[in-house]
Amino acid sequence: MGNSQSNYHNRLQATSSMFYTAVAKIKTKIQNPVVLNVAWLALDKASRLLIGLVVGVWVARYLGPAHWGEINYTAAIVGIITTIANLGMDGFLVKEIVASPEQKNEILGTAFFTRLAFIPVGIAATFCYFYFTNAPDYYYYLFALLSPSFLISPFDLIDLEFQSRLKSKLTVVCKNIGYFIGAAIKIYCLLTHKSVFWFAAAIGIETLFAYIFLIFKYQSEQNIFNWIFRKKRARQLLSTGWPFIVSNLAVILYMRIDQLMIGNIAGETELGLFSSTTKITDMFVFIPMAISGSYLSVLVKIKKEQSDEVFIQKICTFFGWMTRISIGAAIIISLLSQQIIQLLYGPEYYPAYSILAIHIWALVPMFLGVASGQYLIIENLQKYNVYKTLIGLTLNVLLNVILIPKMGAVGAAIATLISYYVSAIFSNFLFRSTKKLFRYQLRSFQMIFSFKS
């Protein structure tokens, strides 16, 4: 009897000890700066997702596919010129700040004034595009109302500085305040039955407020006037970072070119249907962005301080999780595509369900592409991003030219899917320096049902 009672107490103590050990490990994981940073970025996107589902879908229903297509057509152009103005060097600049924190103000100041100088280039390019495509006058008005999104974009460097210190919480709070203000304006426009121009203005205003709050937060801790411009640093940034400039411009082009081509070839209504599906796919893109942005500084340190074997193990584990998450999301969304479109957008958008069922599978190469970009940055192989992206862009345009006239927005979804897989994954096999990366990506598919490091 005594032995039995003693054994019971021993088992109870062992179980209790295991429980407290597990709790301690979970607490340690949660308090990890990387995990906290990812959590804040995820919270940011989750809150935007919630508002977007309520307000964004409401706006799409109110405007209808044609007007929804018009505003997305102009927003696609704004997204392209914002990338031109930002020079597409975000990941590279975070790496530079982490590697040389004592030169932070010089890096930020030089990048800021360099980005500022490229804004007129983007505006001139837009007006030329509108002129040569005989765009209606209202596109000029929509562009002007959306313009704050790129005019104030150089201040996004503050976000990069926060990322380098794993302080994305500060960015999340500031940008969400602006986002809530924009959502409130959109609700007012919906209730008072305003035109499409009011909704474009609401998007511009929300961006403006987000960056105003971001600047105030930065000024409360540091001083933006300490940023300094150096010609030598500008030459160094442009000469070292040009692959990112070309690559990210190509990325945004082939992320947006389908929308421009649908609008020009198939019309605004088809574009409205296509845009409704891309909004759903885009809801998931924050996941690789948030994880990769927060994990980059950790991978840089591992590469610098530990063995190549440990670094490769971390990279493969990273890729494995990106593959699992993306495939899981794609399966669920594609199976429920009809119900999702019907529930969110209503019968007017019902034909979009077939587009969604195809387009959602672009998540897999998107996730792996973002994750692979961090590997290329760390290994100084960023020039291959240019080649890979140009391959994808060229293929996407050719497929769009063939498929959109025959299949409309469905053809654009197929073109997007094929070009993404080729660009993000299969193109790595073409270059000797990236064949290792191709093997790591293939290994991630083998790791889907294996959760060991």
BALOTOR-909627 format. One record per residue (C-alpha): x negated, y, z negated; residue in three letters; residue number from 1. Coordinates in nm, 2 decimals. Example, Ala and Ser with C-alpha at 12.3 -4.5 7.8 and 13.67 -1.06 7.14 Angstrom:
% BALOTOR-909627
<rec <-1.23,-0.45,-0.78>,'ala',1>,
<rec <-1.37,-0.11,-0.71>,'ser',2>,
% end
This chain:
% BALOTOR-909627
<rec <0.00,0.00,0.00>,'met',1>,
<rec <-0.28,0.24,-0.10>,'gly',2>,
<rec <-0.48,0.16,0.21>,'asn',3>,
<rec <-0.18,0.21,0.43>,'ser',4>,
<rec <-0.11,0.55,0.27>,'gln',5>,
<rec <-0.48,0.64,0.30>,'ser',6>,
<rec <-0.48,0.55,0.67>,'asn',7>,
<rec <-0.17,0.75,0.73>,'tyr',8>,
<rec <-0.33,1.06,0.57>,'his',9>,
<rec <-0.65,1.01,0.77>,'asn',10>,
<rec <-0.45,0.99,1.10>,'arg',11>,
<rec <-0.25,1.30,0.99>,'leu',12>,
<rec <-0.57,1.49,0.92>,'gln',13>,
<rec <-0.72,1.38,1.25>,'ala',14>,
<rec <-0.41,1.48,1.45>,'thr',15>,
<rec <-0.40,1.82,1.26>,'ser',16>,
<rec <-0.77,1.87,1.34>,'ser',17>,
<rec <-0.72,1.80,1.71>,'met',18>,
<rec <-0.42,2.04,1.72>,'phe',19>,
<rec <-0.62,2.33,1.56>,'tyr',20>,
<rec <-0.92,2.25,1.79>,'thr',21>,
<rec <-0.69,2.27,2.10>,'ala',22>,
<rec <-0.53,2.59,1.98>,'val',23>,
<rec <-0.87,2.74,1.92>,'ala',24>,
<rec <-0.99,2.65,2.27>,'lys',25>,
<rec <-0.67,2.80,2.42>,'ile',26>,
<rec <-0.72,3.11,2.22>,'lys',27>,
<rec <-1.08,3.14,2.34>,'thr',28>,
<rec <-0.97,3.09,2.70>,'lys',29>,
<rec <-0.70,3.36,2.67>,'ile',30>,
<rec <-0.95,3.61,2.51>,'gln',31>,
<rec <-1.20,3.55,2.79>,'asn',32>,
<rec <-1.24,3.89,2.97>,'pro',33>,
<rec <-1.20,3.73,3.31>,'val',34>,
<rec <-0.87,3.55,3.21>,'val',35>,
<rec <-0.74,3.88,3.06>,'leu',36>,
<rec <-0.83,4.07,3.37>,'asn',37>,
<rec <-0.66,3.81,3.59>,'val',38>,
<rec <-0.36,3.82,3.36>,'ala',39>,
<rec <-0.33,4.20,3.39>,'trp',40>,
<rec <-0.35,4.19,3.77>,'leu',41>,
<rec <-0.10,3.91,3.77>,'ala',42>,
<rec <0.13,4.11,3.55>,'leu',43>,
<rec <0.09,4.41,3.79>,'asp',44>,
<rec <0.20,4.20,4.09>,'lys',45>,
<rec <0.47,4.02,3.90>,'ala',46>,
<rec <0.63,4.35,3.79>,'ser',47>,
<rec <0.61,4.47,4.15>,'arg',48>,
<rec <0.75,4.14,4.27>,'leu',49>,
<rec <1.05,4.18,4.04>,'leu',50>,
<rec <1.12,4.54,4.15>,'ile',51>,
<rec <1.05,4.45,4.51>,'gly',52>,
<rec <1.30,4.16,4.50>,'leu',53>,
<rec <1.57,4.39,4.35>,'val',54>,
<rec <1.50,4.73,4.52>,'val',55>,
<rec <1.31,4.62,4.83>,'gly',56>,
<rec <1.57,4.37,4.94>,'val',57>,
<rec <1.84,4.62,4.86>,'trp',58>,
<rec <1.67,4.87,5.09>,'val',59>,
<rec <1.63,4.61,5.36>,'ala',60>,
<rec <2.00,4.51,5.34>,'arg',61>,
<rec <2.10,4.88,5.34>,'tyr',62>,
<rec <1.88,4.98,5.64>,'leu',63>,
<rec <1.95,4.67,5.85>,'gly',64>,
<rec <1.69,4.48,6.06>,'pro',65>,
<rec <1.65,4.77,6.32>,'ala',66>,
<rec <1.57,5.05,6.07>,'his',67>,
<rec <1.38,4.81,5.85>,'trp',68>,
<rec <1.17,4.73,6.15>,'gly',69>,
<rec <1.10,5.10,6.22>,'glu',70>,
<rec <0.97,5.17,5.87>,'ile',71>,
<rec <0.76,4.85,5.87>,'asn',72>,
<rec <0.62,4.94,6.22>,'tyr',73>,
<rec <0.50,5.28,6.09>,'thr',74>,
<rec <0.38,5.12,5.76>,'ala',75>,
<rec <0.17,4.88,5.96>,'ala',76>,
<rec <-0.01,5.17,6.13>,'ile',77>,
<rec <-0.06,5.34,5.80>,'val',78>,
<rec <-0.21,5.02,5.66>,'gly',79>,
<rec <-0.46,5.00,5.95>,'ile',80>,
<rec <-0.58,5.36,5.92>,'ile',81>,
<rec <-0.60,5.33,5.54>,'thr',82>,
<rec <-0.85,5.04,5.60>,'thr',83>,
<rec <-1.04,5.26,5.84>,'ile',84>,
<rec <-1.06,5.54,5.58>,'ala',85>,
<rec <-1.16,5.30,5.30>,'asn',86>,
<rec <-1.43,5.14,5.51>,'leu',87>,
<rec <-1.33,4.79,5.38>,'gly',88>,
<rec <-1.62,4.76,5.14>,'met',89>,
<rec <-1.43,4.70,4.81>,'asp',90>,
<rec <-1.59,4.37,4.72>,'gly',91>,
<rec <-1.93,4.49,4.83>,'phe',92>,
<rec <-1.90,4.81,4.62>,'leu',93>,
<rec <-1.80,4.61,4.31>,'val',94>,
<rec <-2.11,4.39,4.36>,'lys',95>,
<rec <-2.33,4.70,4.39>,'glu',96>,
<rec <-2.19,4.85,4.07>,'ile',97>,
<rec <-2.23,4.53,3.87>,'val',98>,
<rec <-2.58,4.49,4.00>,'ala',99>,
<rec <-2.68,4.85,3.94>,'ser',100>,
<rec <-2.46,5.00,3.67>,'pro',101>,
<rec <-2.70,5.29,3.60>,'glu',102>,
<rec <-2.64,5.41,3.96>,'gln',103>,
<rec <-2.26,5.39,3.93>,'lys',104>,
<rec <-2.20,5.76,3.98>,'asn',105>,
<rec <-2.41,5.77,4.29>,'glu',106>,
<rec <-2.25,5.47,4.44>,'ile',107>,
<rec <-1.90,5.60,4.37>,'leu',108>,
<rec <-1.97,5.95,4.48>,'gly',109>,
<rec <-2.13,5.85,4.81>,'thr',110>,
<rec <-1.85,5.61,4.89>,'ala',111>,
<rec <-1.59,5.87,4.80>,'phe',112>,
<rec <-1.72,6.14,5.04>,'phe',113>,
<rec <-1.79,5.89,5.31>,'thr',114>,
<rec <-1.43,5.76,5.29>,'arg',115>,
<rec <-1.30,6.12,5.29>,'leu',116>,
<rec <-1.49,6.19,5.61>,'ala',117>,
<rec <-1.31,5.90,5.79>,'phe',118>,
<rec <-0.95,6.02,5.71>,'ile',119>,
<rec <-0.94,6.26,6.02>,'pro',120>,
<rec <-1.05,5.97,6.24>,'val',121>,
<rec <-0.75,5.77,6.12>,'gly',122>,
<rec <-0.51,6.05,6.19>,'ile',123>,
<rec <-0.65,6.12,6.53>,'ala',124>,
<rec <-0.63,5.75,6.62>,'ala',125>,
<rec <-0.27,5.73,6.51>,'thr',126>,
<rec <-0.16,6.03,6.72>,'phe',127>,
<rec <-0.34,5.89,7.02>,'cys',128>,
<rec <-0.17,5.56,6.98>,'tyr',129>,
<rec <0.17,5.72,6.95>,'phe',130>,
<rec <0.10,5.94,7.26>,'tyr',131>,
<rec <-0.01,5.65,7.48>,'phe',132>,
<rec <0.27,5.42,7.37>,'thr',133>,
<rec <0.53,5.69,7.43>,'asn',134>,
<rec <0.65,5.65,7.07>,'ala',135>,
<rec <0.98,5.83,6.98>,'pro',136>,
<rec <0.95,6.16,6.78>,'asp',137>,
<rec <1.09,6.00,6.46>,'tyr',138>,
<rec <0.78,5.78,6.43>,'tyr',139>,
<rec <0.57,6.10,6.39>,'tyr',140>,
<rec <0.80,6.20,6.10>,'tyr',141>,
<rec <0.79,5.86,5.94>,'leu',142>,
<rec <0.41,5.86,5.96>,'phe',143>,
<rec <0.39,6.21,5.80>,'ala',144>,
<rec <0.61,6.09,5.51>,'leu',145>,
<rec <0.41,5.78,5.46>,'leu',146>,
<rec <0.07,5.97,5.49>,'ser',147>,
<rec <0.00,6.00,5.11>,'pro',148>,
<rec <-0.08,5.63,5.12>,'ser',149>,
<rec <-0.40,5.69,5.30>,'phe',150>,
<rec <-0.47,6.06,5.23>,'leu',151>,
<rec <-0.53,5.98,4.86>,'ile',152>,
<rec <-0.68,5.64,4.92>,'ser',153>,
<rec <-1.05,5.74,4.85>,'pro',154>,
<rec <-0.95,5.76,4.48>,'phe',155>,
<rec <-0.90,5.39,4.49>,'asp',156>,
<rec <-1.27,5.37,4.40>,'leu',157>,
<rec <-1.16,5.43,4.04>,'ile',158>,
<rec <-0.99,5.09,4.06>,'asp',159>,
<rec <-1.31,4.93,4.18>,'leu',160>,
<rec <-1.50,5.09,3.89>,'glu',161>,
<rec <-1.24,4.94,3.65>,'phe',162>,
<rec <-1.27,4.60,3.82>,'gln',163>,
<rec <-1.65,4.60,3.77>,'ser',164>,
<rec <-1.59,4.63,3.40>,'arg',165>,
<rec <-1.30,4.38,3.40>,'leu',166>,
<rec <-1.07,4.67,3.30>,'lys',167>,
<rec <-0.80,4.62,3.55>,'ser',168>,
<rec <-0.54,4.68,3.28>,'lys',169>,
<rec <-0.60,5.05,3.32>,'leu',170>,
<rec <-0.52,5.04,3.69>,'thr',171>,
<rec <-0.22,4.82,3.64>,'val',172>,
<rec <-0.06,5.06,3.39>,'val',173>,
<rec <-0.12,5.37,3.61>,'cys',174>,
<rec <-0.01,5.22,3.94>,'lys',175>,
<rec <0.30,5.07,3.79>,'asn',176>,
<rec <0.42,5.40,3.65>,'ile',177>,
<rec <0.40,5.54,4.01>,'gly',178>,
<rec <0.57,5.23,4.14>,'tyr',179>,
<rec <0.86,5.27,3.89>,'phe',180>,
<rec <0.90,5.63,4.00>,'ile',181>,
<rec <0.91,5.53,4.36>,'gly',182>,
<rec <1.17,5.26,4.28>,'ala',183>,
<rec <1.39,5.51,4.10>,'ala',184>,
<rec <1.38,5.74,4.40>,'ile',185>,
<rec <1.47,5.45,4.63>,'lys',186>,
<rec <1.77,5.36,4.41>,'ile',187>,
<rec <1.88,5.73,4.42>,'tyr',188>,
<rec <1.85,5.72,4.80>,'cys',189>,
<rec <2.06,5.40,4.81>,'leu',190>,
<rec <2.33,5.53,4.59>,'leu',191>,
<rec <2.35,5.86,4.79>,'thr',192>,
<rec <2.33,5.69,5.13>,'his',193>,
<rec <2.02,5.86,5.26>,'lys',194>,
<rec <1.85,5.81,5.59>,'ser',195>,
<rec <1.54,5.60,5.67>,'val',196>,
<rec <1.32,5.91,5.63>,'phe',197>,
<rec <1.41,5.94,5.26>,'trp',198>,
<rec <1.29,5.59,5.20>,'phe',199>,
<rec <0.96,5.66,5.38>,'ala',200>,
<rec <0.92,5.97,5.16>,'ala',201>,
<rec <0.98,5.75,4.85>,'ala',202>,
<rec <0.70,5.52,4.95>,'ile',203>,
<rec <0.46,5.81,5.00>,'gly',204>,
<rec <0.56,5.97,4.66>,'ile',205>,
<rec <0.51,5.65,4.46>,'glu',206>,
<rec <0.16,5.62,4.60>,'thr',207>,
<rec <0.09,5.98,4.52>,'leu',208>,
<rec <0.20,5.95,4.16>,'phe',209>,
<rec <0.02,5.62,4.11>,'ala',210>,
<rec <-0.32,5.78,4.20>,'tyr',211>,
<rec <-0.25,6.10,4.00>,'ile',212>,
<rec <-0.20,5.88,3.68>,'phe',213>,
<rec <-0.51,5.68,3.78>,'leu',214>,
<rec <-0.72,5.99,3.81>,'ile',215>,
<rec <-0.60,6.13,3.47>,'phe',216>,
<rec <-0.68,5.80,3.30>,'lys',217>,
<rec <-1.03,5.79,3.45>,'tyr',218>,
<rec <-1.09,6.15,3.34>,'gln',219>,
<rec <-0.98,6.07,2.98>,'ser',220>,
<rec <-1.27,5.82,2.96>,'glu',221>,
<rec <-1.53,5.94,3.21>,'gln',222>,
<rec <-1.57,6.23,3.46>,'asn',223>,
<rec <-1.51,6.21,3.83>,'ile',224>,
<rec <-1.71,6.52,3.88>,'phe',225>,
<rec <-2.02,6.33,3.78>,'asn',226>,
<rec <-1.99,6.14,4.11>,'trp',227>,
<rec <-2.27,6.25,4.34>,'ile',228>,
<rec <-2.33,6.21,4.71>,'phe',229>,
<rec <-2.67,6.10,4.85>,'arg',230>,
<rec <-2.74,6.07,5.22>,'lys',231>,
<rec <-2.99,5.79,5.16>,'lys',232>,
<rec <-2.73,5.60,4.96>,'arg',233>,
<rec <-2.47,5.66,5.24>,'ala',234>,
<rec <-2.71,5.52,5.50>,'arg',235>,
<rec <-2.78,5.22,5.28>,'gln',236>,
<rec <-2.41,5.15,5.21>,'leu',237>,
<rec <-2.32,5.18,5.58>,'leu',238>,
<rec <-2.61,4.98,5.70>,'ser',239>,
<rec <-2.56,4.70,5.45>,'thr',240>,
<rec <-2.18,4.72,5.44>,'gly',241>,
<rec <-2.11,4.75,5.81>,'trp',242>,
<rec <-2.00,4.39,5.83>,'pro',243>,
<rec <-1.73,4.45,5.57>,'phe',244>,
<rec <-1.62,4.76,5.76>,'ile',245>,
<rec <-1.58,4.58,6.09>,'val',246>,
<rec <-1.45,4.26,5.92>,'ser',247>,
<rec <-1.18,4.43,5.71>,'asn',248>,
<rec <-1.07,4.65,6.00>,'leu',249>,
<rec <-1.04,4.33,6.21>,'ala',250>,
<rec <-0.85,4.16,5.91>,'val',251>,
<rec <-0.60,4.44,5.88>,'ile',252>,
<rec <-0.56,4.45,6.26>,'leu',253>,
<rec <-0.47,4.09,6.29>,'tyr',254>,
<rec <-0.26,4.10,5.98>,'met',255>,
<rec <-0.06,4.39,6.13>,'arg',256>,
<rec <-0.11,4.36,6.51>,'ile',257>,
<rec <0.17,4.10,6.52>,'asp',258>,
<rec <0.41,4.36,6.38>,'gln',259>,
<rec <0.30,4.62,6.64>,'leu',260>,
<rec <0.33,4.37,6.92>,'met',261>,
<rec <0.67,4.25,6.81>,'ile',262>,
<rec <0.79,4.61,6.79>,'gly',263>,
<rec <0.66,4.69,7.14>,'asn',264>,
<rec <0.76,4.36,7.31>,'ile',265>,
<rec <1.06,4.23,7.13>,'ala',266>,
<rec <1.20,4.54,6.96>,'gly',267>,
<rec <1.27,4.67,6.61>,'glu',268>,
<rec <1.54,4.42,6.52>,'thr',269>,
<rec <1.30,4.12,6.57>,'glu',270>,
<rec <1.04,4.31,6.38>,'leu',271>,
<rec <1.28,4.37,6.10>,'gly',272>,
<rec <1.35,3.99,6.08>,'leu',273>,
<rec <0.97,3.92,6.09>,'phe',274>,
<rec <0.90,4.18,5.82>,'ser',275>,
<rec <1.15,4.03,5.59>,'ser',276>,
<rec <0.96,3.70,5.59>,'thr',277>,
<rec <0.62,3.86,5.56>,'thr',278>,
<rec <0.74,4.04,5.25>,'lys',279>,
<rec <0.81,3.70,5.09>,'ile',280>,
<rec <0.47,3.56,5.19>,'thr',281>,
<rec <0.30,3.88,5.07>,'asp',282>,
<rec <0.44,3.82,4.72>,'met',283>,
<rec <0.19,3.54,4.68>,'phe',284>,
<rec <-0.12,3.72,4.82>,'val',285>,
<rec <-0.19,3.89,4.48>,'phe',286>,
<rec <-0.28,3.55,4.33>,'ile',287>,
<rec <-0.61,3.50,4.53>,'pro',288>,
<rec <-0.68,3.88,4.52>,'met',289>,
<rec <-0.64,3.89,4.14>,'ala',290>,
<rec <-0.84,3.58,4.07>,'ile',291>,
<rec <-1.11,3.65,4.32>,'ser',292>,
<rec <-1.15,4.02,4.21>,'gly',293>,
<rec <-1.19,3.92,3.85>,'ser',294>,
<rec <-1.41,3.61,3.91>,'tyr',295>,
<rec <-1.66,3.78,4.14>,'leu',296>,
<rec <-1.87,3.93,3.87>,'ser',297>,
<rec <-1.88,3.60,3.69>,'val',298>,
<rec <-1.99,3.41,4.01>,'leu',299>,
<rec <-2.26,3.68,4.06>,'val',300>,
<rec <-2.40,3.62,3.71>,'lys',301>,
<rec <-2.39,3.24,3.75>,'ile',302>,
<rec <-2.57,3.27,4.08>,'lys',303>,
<rec <-2.83,3.49,3.92>,'lys',304>,
<rec <-2.88,3.31,3.59>,'glu',305>,
<rec <-2.80,2.94,3.65>,'gln',306>,
<rec <-2.88,2.66,3.89>,'ser',307>,
<rec <-2.75,2.63,4.24>,'asp',308>,
<rec <-2.58,2.31,4.14>,'glu',309>,
<rec <-2.37,2.49,3.87>,'val',310>,
<rec <-2.29,2.77,4.12>,'phe',311>,
<rec <-2.17,2.52,4.38>,'ile',312>,
<rec <-1.96,2.34,4.12>,'gln',313>,
<rec <-1.79,2.66,4.02>,'lys',314>,
<rec <-1.73,2.76,4.38>,'ile',315>,
<rec <-1.57,2.42,4.47>,'cys',316>,
<rec <-1.35,2.43,4.16>,'thr',317>,
<rec <-1.25,2.78,4.26>,'phe',318>,
<rec <-1.16,2.66,4.61>,'phe',319>,
<rec <-0.98,2.36,4.47>,'gly',320>,
<rec <-0.74,2.57,4.27>,'trp',321>,
<rec <-0.68,2.81,4.55>,'met',322>,
<rec <-0.58,2.51,4.77>,'thr',323>,
<rec <-0.35,2.36,4.51>,'arg',324>,
<rec <-0.17,2.68,4.44>,'ile',325>,
<rec <-0.12,2.78,4.80>,'ser',326>,
<rec <0.00,2.44,4.92>,'ile',327>,
<rec <0.24,2.41,4.63>,'gly',328>,
<rec <0.39,2.75,4.70>,'ala',329>,
<rec <0.42,2.68,5.07>,'ala',330>,
<rec <0.60,2.35,5.02>,'ile',331>,
<rec <0.86,2.50,4.79>,'ile',332>,
<rec <0.93,2.81,5.00>,'ile',333>,
<rec <0.95,2.63,5.33>,'ser',334>,
<rec <1.20,2.37,5.20>,'leu',335>,
<rec <1.42,2.65,5.05>,'leu',336>,
<rec <1.37,2.90,5.34>,'ser',337>,
<rec <1.74,2.91,5.44>,'gln',338>,
<rec <1.86,2.96,5.08>,'gln',339>,
<rec <1.60,3.22,5.01>,'ile',340>,
<rec <1.68,3.44,5.32>,'ile',341>,
<rec <2.05,3.40,5.26>,'gln',342>,
<rec <2.02,3.49,4.89>,'leu',343>,
<rec <1.78,3.79,4.93>,'leu',344>,
<rec <1.87,3.95,5.27>,'tyr',345>,
<rec <2.22,3.83,5.35>,'gly',346>,
<rec <2.38,3.69,5.67>,'pro',347>,
<rec <2.24,3.98,5.89>,'glu',348>,
<rec <1.89,3.84,5.84>,'tyr',349>,
<rec <1.98,3.47,5.85>,'tyr',350>,
<rec <1.78,3.40,6.17>,'pro',351>,
<rec <1.46,3.48,5.97>,'ala',352>,
<rec <1.47,3.15,5.78>,'tyr',353>,
<rec <1.29,2.96,6.06>,'ser',354>,
<rec <1.02,3.24,6.07>,'ile',355>,
<rec <0.97,3.21,5.70>,'leu',356>,
<rec <0.94,2.83,5.71>,'ala',357>,
<rec <0.65,2.86,5.95>,'ile',358>,
<rec <0.49,3.18,5.82>,'his',359>,
<rec <0.46,3.07,5.46>,'ile',360>,
<rec <0.20,2.81,5.55>,'trp',361>,
<rec <-0.04,3.09,5.63>,'ala',362>,
<rec <-0.08,3.11,5.25>,'leu',363>,
<rec <-0.33,2.82,5.26>,'val',364>,
<rec <-0.59,2.99,5.49>,'pro',365>,
<rec <-0.52,3.32,5.32>,'met',366>,
<rec <-0.61,3.18,4.97>,'phe',367>,
<rec <-0.92,3.00,5.10>,'leu',368>,
<rec <-1.02,3.30,5.31>,'gly',369>,
<rec <-1.01,3.54,5.02>,'val',370>,
<rec <-1.20,3.29,4.80>,'ala',371>,
<rec <-1.46,3.23,5.07>,'ser',372>,
<rec <-1.52,3.60,5.11>,'gly',373>,
<rec <-1.66,3.60,4.76>,'gln',374>,
<rec <-1.90,3.32,4.85>,'tyr',375>,
<rec <-2.02,3.51,5.16>,'leu',376>,
<rec <-2.07,3.83,4.95>,'ile',377>,
<rec <-2.28,3.65,4.69>,'ile',378>,
<rec <-2.49,3.46,4.95>,'glu',379>,
<rec <-2.54,3.78,5.16>,'asn',380>,
<rec <-2.37,3.61,5.46>,'leu',381>,
<rec <-2.11,3.89,5.50>,'gln',382>,
<rec <-2.19,3.94,5.87>,'lys',383>,
<rec <-2.02,3.61,5.94>,'tyr',384>,
<rec <-1.70,3.77,5.81>,'asn',385>,
<rec <-1.71,3.99,6.12>,'val',386>,
<rec <-1.75,3.69,6.36>,'tyr',387>,
<rec <-1.48,3.48,6.19>,'lys',388>,
<rec <-1.23,3.77,6.18>,'thr',389>,
<rec <-1.29,3.87,6.54>,'leu',390>,
<rec <-1.23,3.51,6.65>,'ile',391>,
<rec <-0.90,3.51,6.46>,'gly',392>,
<rec <-0.80,3.85,6.59>,'leu',393>,
<rec <-0.87,3.76,6.95>,'thr',394>,
<rec <-0.68,3.43,6.92>,'leu',395>,
<rec <-0.39,3.60,6.75>,'asn',396>,
<rec <-0.35,3.86,7.02>,'val',397>,
<rec <-0.37,3.60,7.30>,'leu',398>,
<rec <-0.12,3.38,7.13>,'leu',399>,
<rec <0.11,3.68,7.06>,'asn',400>,
<rec <0.10,3.78,7.43>,'val',401>,
<rec <0.20,3.42,7.53>,'ile',402>,
<rec <0.45,3.34,7.25>,'leu',403>,
<rec <0.64,3.66,7.16>,'ile',404>,
<rec <0.81,3.71,7.50>,'pro',405>,
<rec <0.93,3.35,7.49>,'lys',406>,
<rec <1.01,3.30,7.12>,'met',407>,
<rec <1.02,3.65,6.96>,'gly',408>,
<rec <0.93,3.67,6.60>,'ala',409>,
<rec <0.91,3.29,6.57>,'val',410>,
<rec <0.63,3.30,6.82>,'gly',411>,
<rec <0.45,3.56,6.62>,'ala',412>,
<rec <0.47,3.34,6.31>,'ala',413>,
<rec <0.32,3.05,6.50>,'ile',414>,
<rec <0.04,3.27,6.64>,'ala',415>,
<rec <-0.03,3.40,6.28>,'thr',416>,
<rec <-0.05,3.05,6.14>,'leu',417>,
<rec <-0.29,2.91,6.40>,'ile',418>,
<rec <-0.52,3.21,6.40>,'ser',419>,
<rec <-0.54,3.22,6.02>,'tyr',420>,
<rec <-0.65,2.86,6.00>,'tyr',421>,
<rec <-0.91,2.90,6.28>,'val',422>,
<rec <-1.05,3.23,6.13>,'ser',423>,
<rec <-1.05,3.14,5.76>,'ala',424>,
<rec <-1.15,2.77,5.78>,'ile',425>,
<rec <-1.25,2.61,6.11>,'phe',426>,
<rec <-1.47,2.90,6.23>,'ser',427>,
<rec <-1.71,2.83,5.95>,'asn',428>,
<rec <-1.81,2.51,6.13>,'phe',429>,
<rec <-1.93,2.71,6.43>,'leu',430>,
<rec <-2.22,2.88,6.24>,'phe',431>,
<rec <-2.52,2.70,6.09>,'arg',432>,
<rec <-2.52,2.93,5.78>,'ser',433>,
<rec <-2.15,2.87,5.70>,'thr',434>,
<rec <-2.13,2.50,5.76>,'lys',435>,
<rec <-2.18,2.45,5.39>,'lys',436>,
<rec <-1.89,2.67,5.32>,'leu',437>,
<rec <-1.68,2.46,5.57>,'phe',438>,
<rec <-1.77,2.15,5.37>,'arg',439>,
<rec <-1.67,2.32,5.04>,'tyr',440>,
<rec <-1.34,2.42,5.19>,'gln',441>,
<rec <-1.27,2.06,5.31>,'leu',442>,
<rec <-1.37,1.93,4.97>,'arg',443>,
<rec <-1.10,2.16,4.82>,'ser',444>,
<rec <-0.83,1.96,5.00>,'phe',445>,
<rec <-0.98,1.64,4.86>,'gln',446>,
<rec <-0.96,1.79,4.51>,'met',447>,
<rec <-0.58,1.86,4.53>,'ile',448>,
<rec <-0.49,1.57,4.30>,'phe',449>,
<rec <-0.82,1.57,4.11>,'ser',450>,
<rec <-0.84,1.82,3.82>,'phe',451>,
<rec <-1.19,1.75,3.72>,'lys',452>,
<rec <-1.46,2.02,3.78>,'ser',453>,
% end
